Amino acid sequence: MQPASAPAHKPFIPAAESPAEFTLKAIITGAVFGVLFGAATVYLSLKAGLSVSASIPIAVLAISLGRRFLNTTILENNIIQTTGSAGESIASGVVFTMPGFLFLTNGTGADFFNYWTILTLAILGGLVGTLMMIPLRRSLIVQEHGTLPYPEGTACASVLIAGEKGGNFAKTAYQGLGIALIYAVLQKVLHIVAEVPVWATKQANRYFPSAQVAGEITPEYLGVGYIIGFRISAVLVGGGILAWLGLIPLLASVVPGDTIALQLQKLGYLSDLQKAGGPGGWNPATHTFSDNAAAIYRAYIRQIGAGAVTAGGFMTLLKTIPTIVSSFRQSFSSSSVSAIETESKLSESSRVPRTEQDLSVRVVIIGSIILVGLMVLLPQIPGDSFLTKLLIAILVIVFGFFFVTVASRIVGLIGSSSSPVSGMTIATIMGTALVFIGFGLTGKAYEPAVLVVGSMICVAAANAGATSQDLKTGYLIGATPRYQQIALFIGVIVSSLVIGATVKVLDTPTPDLLAQGITHAIGSDKFPAPQGTLMATLIKGLLSFNLDWQFVLVGAFIAFVFELVGVSALAFAVGLYLPLSTTLPIFAGGLVKALVDWQAKRTGTVEEDADLGKGNLFATGLVAGGALAGVAVALLSVNESIYNGLTAMTLEPTLASALGEGGYMLLGALTFVGLALMLYRIGTKRD
């Protein structure tokens, strides 16, 4: 909770002012952006199991196009990015889970992989994510304003405010954006800058086998680290250090390669031990991996991390219950009939300020009841009886509330792009499977039902993360929360209509695939859908009593130990689950922020508004530029000829040949250090 001594928050647009906000042009523009970014996310997620946050790119487009051609206000621009951001979050939730229907036992789920089922699950899951965040806004966004930075939401607000103010504010943010775009072209198109420099010890190393330090040295990760600060980024990277420099070398010392390969086959990463490939590059001839660390990470660390995230999330929820109860009590009291009648009699100055007006908690309760009814009645939801469908609906609401809370807190710490939604989905699938087993509902017939619950919670958690960032943006700039919440409902429905169609189009097999007897492009080498394969494998293992609970429990107790010693268990667990290559560059940004703060303290200079300081604005530009570049490359890559053209432009082979592989990676690392120094110089610069 925000300290009592903290100064009262002052939004950019005061509550007493009411510029144009919830307008038709803002909703339509946001819906169009949501469709475009949702389609791009479907492609990227199917191809690589990754997604890129769309909120910041849409905010940049809103201030660049909206103000110029549509004469929009800052609050209308906020509604544009709020509506549009739903597309990316819904798409990532859909693609990470629903392809799993194709990989269930003996094709039992293939019939559910159709447009109407995808559409239904996407809309219902998205609505759960938005509904559950309505009563949580006050406790997570308002009361913990000083605790949870919500880096992308803060960056969005900075972008919108900088665009509104113009002058030096906009100039600094756009400088960061321009630098990030140039850097991204050098990295993602020309490949002059290595994408992931790696230092690793060999498996044959006697003292420290298969240790690995890597960094996905992108400008957006550097910017996110600067925005969230040193403390949070240090806890995050601590989890990664434990995994990649502790647990992986330990497991590499005691677990033979064949055992690791068997575990990967069990999880669905390897189809056949006699075939080369899979995570880490399995070689059946030598019984070794080309990258042992990557193989161990997929085989064991991800399960340990999922257990840690689940336990950390549960402990976080327990600590959050008092503020949640308080928020519900306030919402109930403010939505009662007597309160509404009293409100209407109050003078204008005594009414609830515009910036604190949420949708009524009655909307949450009635909406949840309607969602339960739809899940019970709709034929798209699997179930052999009314009671089975009712069980599915209840589990969706219960897990939805839990993981919406957890997802919101996680993205409040590290941002939406790094949120371990798949880890939360794994926890949901495990919990659902245990409940099904408790009711005697085991075997392949119930596999689709478990995946339905996991799919909707994955969509809900992804959408809750994006919703939280949007509400944080609105809180900072002075938006009306209920208008944002309505815009999010609209964005969920519109984007879901197109996302389902995009998935089915991409799933259409090419003539070459048909000639090989392959009827689905998803699951082939073209679109491997790694997350969906993992979800299906877990469900099959759980319902057939064949899951490695020991790894999950190890992760849970690691999280418990760190909570006992006063370290944020959830932040540490997220770092344990994510690759070190993700958390290390984020830590670099946090380290730059620490140096900037130290320099400011040493010279006695204090910024009146740190969120609009030069360092934060430049970091915002880095995040925006990196995210825009990622989405642009994804969109261009949809066209095969353009993709081939981009591939032909790479200079990596030439540079690697001239400098050696180590020299090429060192060049990338030095470029990233140069970008960090630039951020430090701008952060310490005073007018």
C-alpha positions, 0 to 999 in steps of 0.5 A, spaced: 500 500 500 502 507 498 505 510 504 502 515 508 507 520 507 507 519 499 504 525 496 497 525 493 497 523 486 495 528 481 493 526 474 495 530 468 487 531 466 484 534 473 478 530 475 474 537 474 475 537 467 471 533 462 474 533 455 472 529 449 473 521 451 469 516 450 467 517 442 465 513 436 471 515 432 476 513 438 472 506 439 472 505 431 480 507 431 482 502 437 478 496 434 481 497 427 488 497 431 486 491 435 484 487 429 491 488 426 495 487 432 491 481 434 493 478 427 500 479 428 500 476 435 497 470 432 502 469 427 508 471 432 505 466 437 504 460 433 511 461 430 515 462 436 511 462 442 512 469 443 508 475 443 509 483 443 505 488 447 501 492 443 499 498 448 505 502 447 505 502 439 498 503 439 499 509 443 504 512 439 500 511 433 494 514 436 498 521 438 501 520 431 495 519 427 489 521 431 491 528 433 493 529 426 487 526 422 482 525 427 483 531 432 483 527 438 484 529 445 489 525 450 483 522 453 480 519 446 487 517 444 487 513 451 481 510 449 484 508 442 490 504 445 485 501 451 480 498 445 486 496 441 490 493 446 485 487 447 487 484 440 494 482 442 492 480 449 486 475 447 491 473 441 496 471 445 492 467 450 488 463 444 494 461 441 498 459 447 493 454 449 487 452 443 492 449 438 493 444 444 486 441 442 490 438 436 495 434 440 490 431 445 490 423 446 487 420 439 485 426 436 479 427 442 480 434 442 480 436 434 473 437 433 473 443 438 479 446 434 474 450 430 472 457 429 466 458 433 469 454 439 475 459 438 471 465 438 467 463 444 472 461 449 476 467 446 470 472 448 468 468 455 476 468 457 477 476 455 470 478 459 472 474 465 479 478 465 476 485 464 470 483 469 475 481 475 479 487 474 473 492 475 473 491 483 481 490 483 482 497 480 482 501 487 486 496 490 492 494 485 492 501 481 490 506 486 492 504 493 499 500 490 500 506 486 507 507 489 509 499 489 507 497 483 510 501 477 506 497 471 512 499 466 508 499 460 502 503 463 507 508 465 510 508 459 504 509 455 502 515 459 508 518 458 507 517 451 500 520 451 503 526 455 509 527 451 505 527 445 500 532 448 505 537 451 510 537 445 516 541 446 522 537 449 517 532 453 515 529 446 522 530 443 526 526 448 521 520 448 521 521 440 529 521 441 528 514 444 523 511 439 528 513 433 534 510 437 530 504 438 528 503 431 535 504 428 537 499 433 532 494 432 533 495 424 541 493 426 538 487 430 532 484 427 533 486 420 541 486 418 543 482 424 549 487 425 547 486 433 547 479 435 540 478 438 542 474 444 549 474 446 551 467 450 557 465 454 556 458 456 561 453 459 561 446 456 558 440 458 564 436 459 567 442 464 568 438 470 567 444 475 561 448 472 558 444 466 552 447 462 552 454 466 550 459 461 549 467 461 545 470 455 541 476 454 536 478 449 539 485 448 533 489 446 532 496 447 525 495 450 528 490 455 533 496 457 527 501 457 522 496 462 528 495 467 529 503 467 522 504 468 521 498 474 527 500 477 533 497 481 530 493 486 525 489 482 529 488 476 534 485 481 529 480 484 527 478 477 535 476 475 536 473 482 531 468 480 534 467 473 541 466 476 539 461 481 536 457 475 542 458 470 548 458 474 545 454 480 540 449 478 542 447 471 549 446 472 547 441 478 542 437 474 547 437 468 552 434 473 548 428 475 542 427 470 545 423 463 543 426 456 538 420 455 534 421 461 534 428 459 531 426 452 526 422 455 523 427 459 523 432 453 519 426 449 515 425 455 513 433 455 512 433 448 518 437 445 521 430 442 517 426 438 522 420 437 529 419 441 531 416 434 530 423 431 535 429 431 532 436 434 528 439 439 530 444 445 537 443 446 539 440 439 538 432 441 543 428 437 541 420 437 548 418 434 552 421 440 546 421 445 548 428 447 545 435 446 548 441 442 546 446 448 545 442 454 542 448 458 537 449 454 535 442 454 535 442 462 531 448 462 525 445 458 525 439 461 526 441 468 526 448 470 520 450 467 516 445 471 520 448 477 518 455 475 511 453 474 511 451 481 514 457 484 509 462 480 503 458 483 506 458 490 508 465 489 501 467 486 498 464 492 502 467 497 501 474 494 493 473 493 493 471 501 497 478 502 492 482 497 485 479 500 484 485 505 485 490 500 480 486 495 475 485 501 476 493 502 475 494 495 469 490 494 466 493 500 467 500 497 464 498 491 458 495 494 457 501 498 457 505 492 453 501 488 447 500 492 440 504 491 441 508 497 448 510 495 446 512 488 440 516 490 444 520 495 449 521 490 444 524 485 442 529 491 449 531 492 452 538 489 457 537 484 463 538 488 461 533 493 460 527 488 465 521 486 470 525 482 470 523 474 477 519 475 474 514 480 468 512 477 468 505 476 463 500 473 458 498 479 460 491 482 453 489 480 456 488 473 461 484 475 456 479 479 451 479 474 456 478 468 459 472 472 452 469 473 451 470 465 458 467 463 456 461 468 450 460 464 453 461 457 458 456 459 453 451 461 448 452 455 453 453 449 455 447 445 462 449 444 463 447 451 465 440 452 462 436 457 458 429 458 453 432 463 450 439 466 454 437 472 460 437 468 459 443 464 457 447 471 464 444 474 467 447 468 464 454 469 465 454 476 472 453 476 473 458 470 470 463 475 474 461 481 481 460 477 479 467 473 479 471 480 485 468 482 490 469 476 487 475 474 489 478 481 496 474 480 497 476 473 495 484 474 501 484 480 506 480 475 505 485 470 505 491 475 512 489 476 515 487 470 510 488 464 506 484 460 511 482 455 515 478 460 509 476 464 509 468 465 502 467 462 503 460 460 506 458 467 499 461 470 496 456 465 500 450 467 498 452 474 490 452 472 491 446 468 494 442 474 489 445 479 483 443 474 486 436 473 486 435 480 479 437 481 477 432 475 481 427 478 477 428 485 470 427 482 473 421 478 473 424 471 479 421 469 481 419 462 482 422 455 474 423 455 475 429 459 482 432 456 478 437 452 474 439 458 481 441 462 484 444 456 477 449 456 478 451 463 486 452 461 484 456 455 479 461 458 484 462 464 490 463 459 486 469 455 483 472 462 490 472 465 493 475 458 487 480 458 487 482 465 495 484 464 493 488 459 487 491 462 491 493 468 496 497 464 491 500 461 488 502 467 494 505 470 495 509 464 488 512 465 490 513 472 496 517 471 493 521 465 486 522 469 481 518 464 474 515 467 475 508 469 468 506 467 469 508 460 476 504 459 472 498 462 467 499 457 472 500 451 475 493 454 469 489 453 468 492 446 475 491 444 475 483 447 469 482 442 471 485 436 478 482 436 476 475 438 471 475 431 478 476 427 483 472 431 479 466 431 479 467 423 486 468 423 488 462 427 483 458 422 486 461 416 494 460 418 492 452 420 490 451 413 495 446 410 499 448 404 499 443 398 506 440 400 503 439 407 497 435 404 502 431 400 505 429 406 498 427 409 498 433 414 491 436 415 493 442 420 499 447 418 499 448 426 503 443 429 507 442 423 514 445 422 511 451 419 507 453 425 510 448 431 505 452 436 510 450 442 506 452 448 500 448 445 504 442 445 506 443 452 499 444 455 496 438 451 502 434 454 501 436 461 493 434 461 495 427 458 500 426 463 495 429 469 489 425 467 493 419 466 497 420 473 503 420 469 506 427 471 512 429 475 510 433 481 517 433 485 519 438 480 513 442 481 513 442 489 521 444 489 519 450 485 513 451 490 518 451 496 523 455 493 518 460 493 516 459 500 523 460 503 524 467 499 517 469 502 520 467 509 526 471 508 522 478 506 524 477 498 518 478 493 516 470 492 512 472 486 517 476 483 523 471 484 519 466 481 517 469 475 525 470 474 526 463 475 521 461 470 523 466 465 530 465 461 536 469 464 536 472 457 530 476 458 531 478 466 538 480 465 537 486 460 531 488 464 536 488 470 541 492 466 536 497 465 534 497 473 542 498 474 542 504 469 536 507 473 540 506 480 546 509 477 542 515 475 538 516 482 545 515 485 548 521 481 542 525 482 542 524 490 550 526 490 549 532 486 542 534 490 538 534 484 531 532 485 526 531 479 519 534 481 515 529 477 520 523 476 515 519 471 516 525 466 524 526 467 528 525 461 531 518 463 524 515 464 521 519 457 527 516 453 526 509 456 519 510 454 521 511 447 526 505 447 520 501 449 515 504 444 520 503 439 522 496 440 515 494 441 513 497 434 519 494 431 517 487 433 510 488 431 512 491 424 517 485 423 511 480 425 507 483 420 512 483 414 513 476 416 506 474 414 508 475 407 513 469 405 516 473 399 517 479 404 520 474 409 525 471 404 527 478 402 528 480 410 532 474 411 537 475 405 539 482 408 542 479 414 549 480 415 550 475 420 554 470 416 559 475 414 560 478 421 561 472 424 566 469 419 570 476 419 570 476 427 569 469 429 562 467 433 565 470 440 567 477 436 560 477 433 557 476 440 562 481 443 560 486 438 552 486 440 554 486 447 558 492 446 552 496 442 548 494 448 552 497 453 553 503 448 545 504 448 545 503 456 550 509 457 546 513 452 540 512 457 545 514 463 547 520 460 540 522 458 537 520 465 543 525 468 542 531 464 539 537 467 536 543 463 
